[in-house]
């Protein structure tokens, strides 16, 4: 059993770790993809802006004067070789730069404005500045805007676009924190992923907790079955022996012996009946369709009946005080389970006490609520056990009192029946000073 639970736990953990790792890998891949897209968009924007700036200069040249064809000829230019169409496009653009540049120098401010327009078209709205740089000398020739001397350059990512044939001069765009910009755009995805990871982790630990709890319950049930098997055999064996003695050993004619053996049989059968009744209460919670057969119950009459019953069936000195206000206080409750529930609390008060016990049964009506109290001056309950006493199979250690037997079902049954009646139950106790159970029901 332990090995199987460990295997299940490891399998769930590995599955959880795999899902989290895949989620992180997917987010990282998506981030890199978006970063590459921005880089591609920036490069395209710079190229398009450069084309438009060249076109702008050509328009100005046409307005100034007619272009002489022979001015653009250069007999010393080598015939280029291109690897593909992209290389050809880049070379032609740079060559166009050179040709137009002979007539009119590039206008850096125009390029900068056109570049901002292209970036806006592609949805890139980040703080930036543009530079013309000499790549050979590694120096900045001009910057737009001019107030970039105090800028912290480590926050900017640089995109270089060489615009001359020789690759010496280039436009350089400085874009502020594109990675942070992408993360902001991914905020919805990141939030959803984080929520999913937290949900998976929570589900894992919750499932693991349930498995451990189920394992603990199974162990308790096994101990319970072993224990109760012995307890069932004891009253049956004693009652059988007493009956056998009466039938087969001539004890019927001896009135004193007959009475003694019959009394033993009665006590053992009473214990057996009580034990069977407690076992049957185990299924109360599982029976979600349990319907209470309610009817008006006079609490004063019920308390008097229970008092007489428990005073008759005890070997201790028991005092039961009853206080019901008003005396004709009625409650709608199940005619079987409700008396059993109150009786269970009285029985516990008698069990968990010394040689004598005083029990106070009280009930009162308060603003549409009926408050029932069962209070005793018994041995009390340790504060560490109070949160667990209504759990199924849980038993409070009785210290030096070893003659109290039980199976941790009584208070579980009490709480279940109270809740079936739409009420709630609480407990106050102090070791050596007694215990008080308070039940609140709504009329």
Residue pairs with C-beta under 8 A, 6 or more apart in sequence:
1 215
1 218
2 215
5 211
5 212
5 215
8 211
9 208
9 211
12 204
12 207
12 208
13 204
16 200
16 201
16 204
19 200
20 197
20 200
20 201
23 193
23 196
23 197
27 186
27 189
27 190
27 193
30 186
30 189
31 179
31 182
31 183
31 186
34 182
34 185
34 186
35 178
35 179
35 182
38 124
38 175
38 178
38 181
38 182
39 159
41 119
41 122
41 124
42 119
42 124
42 159
42 173
42 175
43 159
43 161
44 118
44 122
45 115
45 118
45 119
45 121
45 122
45 124
46 115
46 118
46 159
46 161
46 171
46 173
47 93
47 161
48 114
48 118
49 111
49 114
49 115
49 117
49 118
50 93
50 97
50 111
50 161
50 163
50 171
51 93
52 114
53 106
53 107
53 110
53 111
53 114
54 93
54 96
54 97
54 100
56 107
56 110
56 114
57 100
57 103
57 104
57 106
57 107
58 100
60 104
61 67
61 100
61 103
61 104
67 103
71 102
71 103
72 99
72 102
80 91
82 88
82 91
91 165
93 163
94 162
94 163
94 164
94 165
95 165
97 106
97 163
97 164
97 165
98 164
98 165
106 163
108 130
108 132
108 142
108 144
109 144
111 130
111 171
112 130
112 144
115 130
115 171
115 173
116 128
119 125
119 126
119 128
124 175
124 181
126 175
126 176
126 177
126 178
126 181
127 175
127 176
128 156
128 173
128 174
128 175
128 176
129 143
129 144
129 145
129 148
129 151
129 174
130 143
130 144
130 171
130 172
130 173
130 174
131 140
131 141
131 142
131 143
131 144
131 171
131 172
131 174
132 140
132 141
132 142
132 143
132 169
132 170
132 171
132 172
133 139
133 140
133 141
133 160
133 169
133 170
133 171
133 172
134 140
134 141
134 168
134 169
135 160
135 162
135 167
135 168
135 169
135 170
136 168
140 172
141 169
148 174
151 174
153 174
155 176
155 177
156 174
156 175
156 176
156 177
157 174
157 175
157 176
157 177
157 178
157 179
158 172
158 173
158 174
158 175
159 172
159 173
159 175
160 170
160 171
160 172
161 170
161 171
161 172
161 173
162 168
162 169
162 170
163 169
163 170
163 171
183 190
217 393
220 393
221 393
224 393
224 407
227 407
228 275
228 279
228 407
231 275
231 405
232 272
232 275
234 268
235 268
235 269
235 271
235 272
235 275
236 268
236 272
238 264
238 265
238 268
239 264
239 265
239 268
239 269
239 272
242 261
242 262
242 264
242 265
242 268
243 261
243 265
245 251
245 257
245 261
246 252
246 258
246 261
246 262
251 257
251 258
251 261
252 258
270 313
275 407
277 340
278 406
278 407
278 409
278 410
278 413
279 407
279 409
281 409
281 410
281 412
281 413
281 416
282 392
282 409
284 290
284 413
284 416
284 417
284 420
285 392
285 412
285 416
290 420
292 333
292 334
292 337
292 420
292 421
293 334
293 335
293 336
294 332
294 333
294 334
294 335
295 332
295 333
295 335
296 330
296 331
296 332
297 330
297 331
297 332
297 333
297 335
297 338
297 339
298 328
298 329
298 330
299 324
299 329
299 330
299 331
299 363
299 370
299 372
300 322
300 324
300 327
300 328
300 329
300 363
302 338
302 339
302 342
303 322
303 324
303 342
303 361
303 363
304 322
305 339
306 339
306 342
306 343
306 346
306 361
307 320
307 322
307 361
309 343
310 318
310 320
310 343
310 346
310 347
310 350
311 318
311 320
314 350
316 350
316 353
316 355
316 356
316 357
317 355
317 356
317 357
318 350
318 356
318 357
318 359
319 356
319 357
319 358
319 359
320 346
320 358
320 359
320 360
320 361
321 358
321 359
321 360
321 361
322 361
322 362
323 360
323 361
323 362
323 363
324 362
324 363
324 364
325 363
325 364
325 365
326 365
329 363
329 364
329 365
329 370
331 338
331 370
331 441
331 443
332 443
333 421
333 441
334 417
334 420
334 421
337 417
337 420
338 417
338 421
340 413
340 417
341 413
341 414
341 417
341 418
342 361
342 372
342 374
344 410
344 411
344 413
344 414
345 374
345 414
345 437
346 359
346 361
346 374
347 410
348 410
348 411
349 357
349 359
349 374
349 376
349 378
349 435
350 357
350 359
351 404
351 406
352 376
352 378
352 379
352 396
352 398
352 401
352 404
352 435
353 376
353 377
353 378
353 379
354 378
354 379
357 376
357 377
357 378
358 376
358 377
359 374
359 375
359 376
360 373
360 374
360 375
360 376
361 373
361 374
362 372
362 373
362 375
363 370
363 371
363 372
363 373
364 370
364 371
365 371
365 443
368 442
368 443
369 440
369 441
369 442
369 443
370 440
370 441
370 442
370 443
371 438
371 439
371 440
372 438
372 439
372 440
372 441
373 436
373 437
373 438
373 439
374 436
374 437
374 439
375 434
375 435
375 436
375 437
376 434
376 435
376 436
377 433
377 434
378 434
378 435
379 398
379 399
379 401
379 431
379 432
380 429
380 430
380 431
380 432
380 433
380 434
380 435
381 389
381 396
381 427
381 429
381 431
381 435
382 396
382 397
382 431
383 429
383 430
383 431
385 394
385 396
385 397
386 427
386 429
388 394
389 396
389 411
389 427
390 411
390 412
390 414
390 415
390 425
391 408
391 412
392 408
392 409
392 412
393 407
393 408
393 409
393 412
394 408
394 412
395 406
395 407
395 408
398 404
414 425
414 437
415 425
418 424
418 425
418 439
418 441
421 441
422 441
422 442
423 439
423 440
423 441
423 442
424 439
424 440
425 437
425 438
425 439
425 440
426 437
426 438
426 440
427 435
427 436
427 437
427 438
428 435
428 436
428 438
429 435
429 436
